[in-house]
Amino acid sequence: MTTHAIVTLNISNPDTFADYRARAGEAMQKHGITALQLTKEPTRMEGTQEAPQMIVLLTADSRDAFEAWHSDPEFAAVHELRRASGEITIFLM
């Protein structure tokens, strides 16, 4: 079943994030994950939580694809780059 992920990002280390972005595509492609939309100007419509610097909407054929991507030992260093880039949260839907 198609699964989406919402990724919120507040980048505090742009150089590390640039390195992550340069390497992330291979990991995503291996697991059939694609970015549907990205915004660097999210707008809060309701609530009090601050909007992140960036939001990305990802899609894959299944929840298993996201879990395999997230736990793939081949790309552990890539995931560490993402985590070291700032405050990043991934929600599966």
C-alpha positions as CSV (number, residue, x, y, z in Angstrom):
1,M,0.0,0.0,0.0
2,T,1.4,3.4,-0.9
3,T,2.9,5.1,2.1
4,H,3.9,8.7,2.5
5,A,6.4,10.3,4.9
6,I,6.5,13.9,6.0
7,V,10.0,15.2,6.9
8,T,10.4,18.4,8.8
9,L,13.8,20.0,8.8
10,N,15.6,22.8,10.7
11,I,19.1,22.8,9.4
12,S,21.8,24.1,11.7
13,N,24.8,22.6,9.7
14,P,24.3,23.5,6.1
15,D,27.6,21.9,4.9
16,T,26.7,18.6,6.4
17,F,23.2,18.8,4.9
18,A,24.7,19.6,1.5
19,D,26.8,16.4,1.8
20,Y,23.7,14.5,2.9
21,R,21.7,15.7,-0.1
22,A,24.5,14.8,-2.5
23,R,24.4,11.2,-1.2
24,A,20.8,10.7,-0.2
25,G,19.4,10.0,-3.7
26,E,21.1,6.7,-4.1
27,A,19.7,5.4,-0.8
28,M,16.2,6.6,-1.7
29,Q,16.4,5.2,-5.2
30,K,17.5,1.8,-3.9
31,H,14.3,1.5,-1.8
32,G,11.9,3.1,-4.2
33,I,11.4,6.3,-2.3
34,T,10.7,9.5,-4.2
35,A,10.2,13.1,-3.1
36,L,6.8,14.4,-4.2
37,Q,7.1,17.9,-2.9
38,L,9.5,20.2,-1.0
39,T,8.9,23.6,0.4
40,K,11.4,26.0,2.0
41,E,8.6,28.3,3.0
42,P,6.0,26.3,4.9
43,T,3.1,28.3,6.3
44,R,1.5,27.5,9.6
45,M,-2.3,27.6,9.2
46,E,-3.3,26.7,12.7
47,G,-1.7,26.0,16.1
48,T,1.2,27.4,18.0
49,Q,4.1,25.2,16.8
50,E,6.7,27.0,14.8
51,A,7.0,26.1,11.2
52,P,10.2,24.3,10.3
53,Q,12.6,25.7,7.7
54,M,11.7,23.0,5.3
55,I,9.1,20.2,4.8
56,V,9.5,17.3,2.3
57,L,6.8,14.9,1.3
58,L,8.1,11.5,0.3
59,T,6.3,8.5,-1.1
60,A,7.1,4.7,-1.5
61,D,5.1,1.6,-2.4
62,S,5.0,0.5,1.2
63,R,5.8,1.2,4.8
64,D,8.3,-1.7,4.6
65,A,10.3,0.3,1.9
66,F,10.7,3.2,4.3
67,E,11.7,0.9,7.1
68,A,14.2,-0.9,4.9
69,W,15.7,2.5,3.8
70,H,15.9,3.7,7.4
71,S,17.7,0.6,8.6
72,D,19.8,-0.2,5.6
73,P,23.4,-0.7,6.9
74,E,24.8,0.2,3.5
75,F,23.6,3.8,4.0
76,A,24.2,4.2,7.8
77,A,26.7,7.0,7.2
78,V,24.2,8.8,5.0
79,H,21.6,8.7,7.7
80,E,24.1,10.0,10.2
81,L,24.8,13.0,7.9
82,R,21.1,13.8,7.9
83,R,20.9,13.5,11.7
84,A,24.0,15.7,12.1
85,S,22.5,18.4,9.8
86,G,20.1,19.7,12.4
87,E,16.7,18.9,13.9
88,I,15.0,16.6,11.5
89,T,11.8,14.6,12.1
90,I,10.3,11.9,9.9
91,F,6.6,10.9,10.2
92,L,5.2,7.9,8.3
93,M,1.6,8.2,7.3
